[in-house]
């Protein structure tokens, strides 16, 4: 998803930059078309960002870096779930 976010962001920036040049040289119709394309790709960037955040966080496991109280609490929570 990160690659999709980055590529959509780059395409949106390119559409925005091209819309100014094309709008000044060709016509305002094409300016608005490219501006709409930039808005669509920007929305796709934010939608892909939201999809990334919905990933589930794995439950904590006992670890040697935790204190013994934290490890005991994690073990007791695991026992309650079973």
Secondary structure, DSSP 8 states (H G I E B T S, - for coil): -HHHHHHHHHHHHHHHHHHHHHHHHT-HHHHHHHHHHHHHHHHHHHHHHHHHHT---------TTS-HHHHHHHHHHHHHH-
